Amino acid sequence: MGKPKVFVTRVIPNDGLDQIRAFCDATVWEDELPPPREVILRETRDADGLVSLLTDKIDGELMDACPRLRVVSNYAVGFDNLDIPAGSSRGILMGNTPGVLTETTADFAFALLMASARRIVEGADYVRADRWKTWGPMLLMGHDVHHATLGLVGLGRIGVEMAKRARGFEMRVIYYDVIRHEDFEQEYGLTYAPLEDVLAQADFVSVHTPLTPETHHLMNRERFALMKPSAILINTSRGPVVDADALLEALQSGQIAGAALDVTEPEPLAADSPLVQLPNCLVVPHIASASRVTRGKMADIAARNLIAGLTGEALPAGLNNDALGQGRSTLPRDW
C-alpha cells in the first residue's frame, strides 16, 4: 500500500514538513502567495489529507469535491477559515495549532503597544527622511506606559500573558470577557468590568478574542466613541473584529490617539490604504507568532494532527474529535 496523498498549501518550517514528507506522498505549494481555490480543488481532489492556512477557505463545497479527504490540519491557532460542522458531517477530522504561540503573540502585542505609545516607527521614519536636525523638547512626544491602564478585550491564554507583561510596568489591568475569571483576578491583580467600562477607562485597549459572529466588528463606531481621545487600540486577534472604516474615522477625527494592527480587514492592506498612510496607525503583516521557535512548533503540531488523522487516531489538537467519536484533544486552547 502506498503512502497517503496530501496537499500542503504553503511551505511551512521543516519541523513539520520533514515529518509530512516522510510519512506522506506530499505535494507542496511553494509560491509565496496562497494557491488559488481552483488549485486547492485540483490538488486535493484525490488527496487523503490537507494542510491549510488561514488564507485557504475550506468549506463544504471543497470537501464534497474531495471524496477521499480524511483530515484537514490548519497551520494556525485560528480556524475561522474552516467549516467545522461541514467537516464533522462528512467524517473529516480537523485540527489547528494552539498552545505554542501564546507567549510569542503576547510578546508581540506588548511590543506593538510600546511602539505605538512611544512613536518608535514614526521616529525611525523621521530619521530616514533626514528630518532630524536637533534635539527638540516637543519632538514626537508619546504616551507613558508605566502606571497606565491596560484594557483587555478577551481574557484567554494570550490575554492572560498580556496582563502578566503589564505587571512589569506597574500597569492597572482591567478586562472584559464573556466569562469572568476570578482566579486570574486574584492571581494577577486584574479587575473585571463590562466592556463599556473597560473602553472608557483604558489608556490602551488590546483585543484578544476569536473571530465569531458575535465578535465580528466588535470594535465599531459606538465602541470607539466610548474610548479616551488619548487611547490606543492594539489588535493581534483577527482583522474583522475591528470595523476598519470606523477605525479610520476614529483615527482621522482624533476620537482615539492611535492604533497598532497585526491583523486587518481586508488582509493584506495595500500600501496606499488610508489606514497604512496614517502616521498614528502602525500596521504590520500578521507576524505576531513569527518567531523561529514558535512557527516550528506550529509546524510540528500541524504534522502530528495530519498524521494522526491519516492513521485513524484522535488529533492532538483536534477541533472536532468529539463530534467524530475520537475523544478530546490533548493540547490547550488559546482563547
C-alpha positions as CSV (number, residue, x, y, z in Angstrom):
1,M,0.0,0.0,0.0
2,G,1.4,3.4,-1.0
3,K,1.8,6.5,1.2
4,P,-1.3,8.6,1.8
5,K,-1.5,11.6,-0.6
6,V,-1.7,15.1,0.9
7,F,-1.6,18.7,-0.3
8,V,0.2,21.4,1.7
9,T,-1.0,24.8,0.7
10,R,2.3,26.6,1.6
11,V,5.9,25.9,2.6
12,I,6.0,25.5,6.4
13,P,9.0,25.0,8.7
14,N,10.9,21.8,8.4
15,D,10.0,20.8,11.9
16,G,6.7,19.7,10.4
17,L,7.3,19.5,6.7
18,D,10.0,16.8,7.1
19,Q,7.6,14.6,9.1
20,I,4.9,15.1,6.4
21,R,7.2,14.2,3.6
22,A,8.5,11.1,5.4
23,F,5.0,9.8,6.1
24,C,3.1,11.0,3.0
25,D,3.2,11.5,-0.7
26,A,3.1,15.3,-0.3
27,T,2.6,18.0,-2.9
28,V,3.6,21.4,-1.5
29,W,2.6,24.8,-3.0
30,E,5.9,26.6,-3.0
31,D,4.8,30.1,-4.1
32,E,4.7,32.9,-1.6
33,L,1.1,33.8,-2.4
34,P,-1.7,31.3,-1.5
35,P,-2.8,28.9,-4.1
36,P,-5.9,29.9,-5.9
37,R,-9.0,27.9,-5.0
38,E,-9.0,26.0,-8.3
39,V,-5.5,24.8,-7.5
40,I,-6.6,23.6,-4.0
41,L,-9.5,21.8,-5.6
42,R,-7.3,20.2,-8.2
43,E,-4.5,19.1,-5.8
44,T,-6.9,17.9,-3.1
45,R,-9.4,16.1,-5.4
46,D,-7.8,12.7,-4.8
47,A,-5.9,13.6,-1.5
48,D,-6.3,11.9,1.8
49,G,-5.2,14.9,3.8
50,L,-4.8,18.6,3.5
51,V,-2.6,21.1,5.4
52,S,-4.2,24.5,5.1
53,L,-3.5,28.1,6.2
54,L,-5.8,30.9,7.3
55,T,-5.8,32.2,3.8
56,D,-7.5,29.0,2.5
57,K,-11.2,28.6,2.7
58,I,-12.1,25.0,3.5
59,D,-15.8,24.6,3.1
60,G,-18.4,22.0,2.3
61,E,-18.1,22.6,-1.5
62,L,-14.4,21.8,-1.4
63,M,-14.9,18.8,0.8
64,D,-17.6,17.4,-1.5
65,A,-15.1,17.7,-4.4
66,C,-12.5,15.7,-2.5
67,P,-14.2,12.4,-1.6
68,R,-11.0,10.8,-0.2
69,L,-10.3,13.6,2.3
70,R,-10.0,12.3,5.9
71,V,-8.2,15.1,7.7
72,V,-7.6,18.9,7.4
73,S,-4.7,20.2,9.5
74,N,-4.8,24.0,9.8
75,Y,-1.4,25.7,10.3
76,A,-2.8,28.4,12.6
77,V,-4.4,28.7,16.0
78,G,-7.4,30.5,14.4
79,F,-9.8,28.4,12.4
80,D,-12.4,30.8,11.0
81,N,-11.4,29.6,7.5
82,L,-12.7,26.1,8.3
83,D,-16.3,25.0,8.2
84,I,-16.1,22.6,11.1
85,P,-19.7,21.4,11.1
86,A,-19.3,20.6,7.4
87,G,-16.2,18.6,8.2
88,S,-17.9,16.7,11.1
89,S,-20.9,15.8,9.0
90,R,-18.6,14.3,6.3
91,G,-16.4,12.5,8.8
92,I,-13.4,14.7,8.2
93,L,-11.2,15.4,11.2
94,M,-10.0,19.0,11.6
95,G,-7.3,20.4,13.8
96,N,-5.3,23.6,14.5
97,T,-2.1,24.6,16.2
98,P,-2.9,26.1,19.7
99,G,-0.9,26.4,22.9
100,V,2.5,27.1,21.4
101,L,2.2,30.7,20.2
102,T,0.6,32.2,23.3
103,E,3.7,33.8,24.8
104,T,5.2,34.8,21.5
105,T,1.9,36.5,20.5
106,A,1.7,38.3,23.8
107,D,5.3,39.5,23.5
108,F,4.4,41.0,20.1
109,A,1.2,42.6,21.3
110,F,3.1,44.3,24.0
111,A,5.8,45.3,21.6
112,L,3.1,47.0,19.4
113,L,1.7,48.7,22.5
114,M,5.2,50.1,23.3
115,A,6.0,51.1,19.7
116,S,2.7,52.9,19.2
117,A,2.8,54.6,22.6
118,R,6.4,55.9,22.1
119,R,6.0,56.5,18.4
120,I,9.1,54.4,17.6
121,V,8.3,53.8,13.9
122,E,7.5,57.4,13.4
123,G,10.8,58.3,14.9
124,A,12.7,55.8,12.7
125,D,11.0,57.2,9.6
126,Y,11.8,60.8,10.8
127,V,15.5,59.9,10.8
128,R,15.4,58.1,7.5
129,A,13.7,61.1,5.9
130,D,16.7,63.2,7.1
131,R,14.4,65.4,9.2
132,W,16.4,65.0,12.4
133,K,18.3,68.3,12.8
134,T,18.5,68.7,16.6
135,W,17.1,67.5,19.9
136,G,13.7,69.1,20.4
137,P,11.6,69.5,23.5
138,M,8.3,68.9,21.6
139,L,9.6,66.3,19.2
140,L,7.4,63.1,18.8
141,M,6.1,63.2,22.3
142,G,4.2,60.0,23.0
143,H,2.4,58.3,25.9
144,D,3.7,56.7,29.1
145,V,3.2,53.0,29.5
146,H,4.2,52.7,33.2
147,H,1.2,53.1,35.6
148,A,-1.2,53.4,32.6
149,T,-4.4,51.4,32.4
150,L,-4.5,48.4,30.1
151,G,-7.9,47.2,29.0
152,L,-8.1,43.7,27.7
153,V,-10.9,42.6,25.5
154,G,-10.8,38.9,26.0
155,L,-9.0,37.0,28.7
156,G,-8.0,33.8,27.1
157,R,-4.4,32.4,27.4
158,I,-2.9,35.3,25.3
159,G,-4.9,37.9,27.2
160,V,-3.5,36.5,30.5
161,E,0.1,36.6,29.2
162,M,-0.5,40.2,28.1
163,A,-1.7,41.0,31.7
164,K,1.5,39.4,33.1
165,R,3.7,41.5,30.9
166,A,1.8,44.7,32.0
167,R,2.7,43.9,35.6
168,G,6.3,44.7,34.9
169,F,5.2,48.2,34.0
170,E,3.0,48.5,37.1
171,M,0.0,49.0,34.9
172,R,-3.5,48.7,36.1
173,V,-5.2,46.0,34.2
174,I,-8.9,45.7,33.6
175,Y,-10.6,43.2,31.4
176,Y,-13.9,42.1,29.8
177,D,-14.6,38.6,28.7
178,V,-17.9,36.7,28.2
179,I,-16.7,34.5,31.1
180,R,-15.5,36.1,34.3
181,H,-12.2,34.7,35.6
182,E,-12.0,35.3,39.3
183,D,-9.0,33.0,39.7
184,F,-6.9,35.2,37.3
185,E,-8.2,38.3,39.0
186,Q,-6.8,37.1,42.3
187,E,-3.6,35.8,40.9
188,Y,-2.7,38.7,38.7
189,G,-4.5,41.6,40.3
190,L,-7.0,42.1,37.4
191,T,-10.3,43.9,37.6
192,Y,-13.3,42.7,35.7
193,A,-15.6,45.3,34.2
194,P,-18.3,45.5,31.5
195,L,-16.9,46.2,28.0
196,E,-18.2,49.7,28.0
197,D,-16.3,50.5,31.2
198,V,-13.1,48.9,30.0
199,L,-13.2,51.0,26.9
200,A,-13.9,54.2,28.8
201,Q,-11.2,53.7,31.4
202,A,-8.3,52.2,29.4
203,D,-5.3,54.1,28.1
204,F,-4.5,51.0,25.9
205,V,-7.1,48.6,24.6
206,S,-5.7,45.3,23.5
207,V,-8.1,42.9,21.7
208,H,-7.7,39.1,22.3
209,T,-10.8,37.4,21.0
210,P,-11.5,34.7,18.4
211,L,-13.5,35.7,15.3
212,T,-17.1,34.6,15.8
213,P,-20.4,36.1,14.6
214,E,-20.6,37.8,18.0
215,T,-17.1,39.4,17.8
216,H,-17.3,40.5,14.1
217,H,-16.9,44.2,14.2
218,L,-16.9,44.2,17.9
219,M,-14.8,47.3,17.8
220,N,-17.2,49.6,15.9
221,R,-18.2,53.3,15.8
222,E,-20.2,53.0,19.0
223,R,-17.3,51.4,20.9
224,F,-14.6,53.8,19.6
225,A,-16.9,56.7,20.8
226,L,-16.5,55.3,24.3
227,M,-12.7,55.4,24.3
228,K,-10.5,58.2,25.6
229,P,-9.2,60.6,22.9
230,S,-5.7,59.7,24.2
231,A,-6.3,55.9,24.0
232,I,-4.5,53.5,21.6
233,L,-6.0,50.3,20.2
234,I,-3.9,47.1,19.7
235,N,-5.3,44.2,17.7
236,T,-3.4,40.9,17.4
237,S,-6.6,38.7,17.2
238,R,-8.4,38.8,13.9
239,G,-8.8,41.6,11.4
240,P,-12.7,41.6,11.2
241,V,-13.0,42.0,14.9
242,V,-12.3,45.7,14.2
243,D,-14.5,47.7,11.8
244,A,-11.8,49.2,9.6
245,D,-13.9,52.1,8.3
246,A,-14.9,53.0,11.9
247,L,-11.3,52.8,13.0
248,L,-10.2,55.1,10.2
249,E,-12.8,57.7,11.1
250,A,-11.8,57.5,14.8
251,L,-8.1,58.0,14.0
252,Q,-8.7,60.8,11.5
253,S,-11.0,62.7,13.8
254,G,-8.9,62.3,16.9
255,Q,-11.6,60.3,18.6
256,I,-8.7,58.0,19.6
257,A,-5.0,58.7,19.5
258,G,-3.6,55.7,17.7
259,A,-3.8,52.1,16.7
260,A,-1.4,49.2,16.2
261,L,-2.6,46.3,14.0
262,D,-1.1,42.9,13.3
263,V,-4.3,41.8,11.6
264,T,-6.6,43.8,9.2
265,E,-9.7,43.7,7.2
266,P,-9.1,43.0,4.4
267,E,-5.8,41.3,4.7
268,P,-3.4,42.2,3.3
269,L,-3.9,46.0,3.2
270,A,-2.4,47.8,0.2
271,A,0.4,50.3,0.7
272,D,-2.0,53.1,-0.4
273,S,-4.7,52.1,2.1
274,P,-5.8,55.1,4.2
275,L,-5.0,53.2,7.4
276,V,-1.5,52.4,6.3
277,Q,-0.9,56.0,5.3
278,L,-1.9,57.4,8.7
279,P,1.0,58.3,10.9
280,N,-0.9,57.3,14.0
281,C,-1.7,53.8,12.8
282,L,1.0,51.2,12.9
283,V,0.3,48.2,10.6
284,V,2.4,45.1,10.4
285,P,1.9,42.0,8.2
286,H,0.3,39.4,10.6
287,I,3.6,38.4,12.2
288,A,2.7,38.1,15.9
289,S,3.6,34.4,16.1
290,A,6.6,34.8,13.7
291,S,9.5,33.6,15.9
292,R,11.5,30.7,14.5
293,V,10.8,28.5,17.6
294,T,7.1,29.2,17.7
295,R,6.5,28.7,13.9
296,G,8.5,25.5,14.2
297,K,6.3,24.2,17.0
298,M,3.2,25.1,15.0
299,A,4.5,23.1,12.1
300,D,5.2,20.1,14.3
301,I,1.6,20.2,15.7
302,A,0.2,20.6,12.1
303,A,2.2,17.5,11.0
304,R,1.1,15.5,14.1
305,N,-2.5,16.4,13.5
306,L,-2.3,15.4,9.9
307,I,-0.5,12.0,10.5
308,A,-2.9,11.2,13.4
309,G,-5.9,11.8,11.2
310,L,-4.4,9.7,8.4
311,T,-3.8,6.8,10.8
312,G,-7.3,6.9,12.3
313,E,-6.2,8.4,15.7
314,A,-7.5,11.4,17.6
315,L,-5.8,14.6,16.6
316,P,-3.5,16.1,19.3
317,A,-5.2,19.5,18.7
318,G,-8.5,18.4,17.2
319,L,-11.4,20.8,16.6
320,N,-14.0,18.1,16.1
321,N,-12.6,14.9,17.7
322,D,-15.6,14.7,20.0
323,A,-18.1,15.0,17.1
324,L,-16.4,12.1,15.4
325,G,-16.1,9.9,18.5
326,Q,-12.3,10.3,18.7
327,G,-12.1,11.7,22.2
328,R,-10.7,15.0,23.4
329,S,-7.6,16.7,22.0
330,T,-4.6,16.9,24.4
331,L,-3.3,20.4,23.6
332,P,-4.7,23.5,25.3
333,R,-6.7,26.2,23.6
334,D,-5.5,29.8,23.3
335,W,-8.9,31.6,23.6
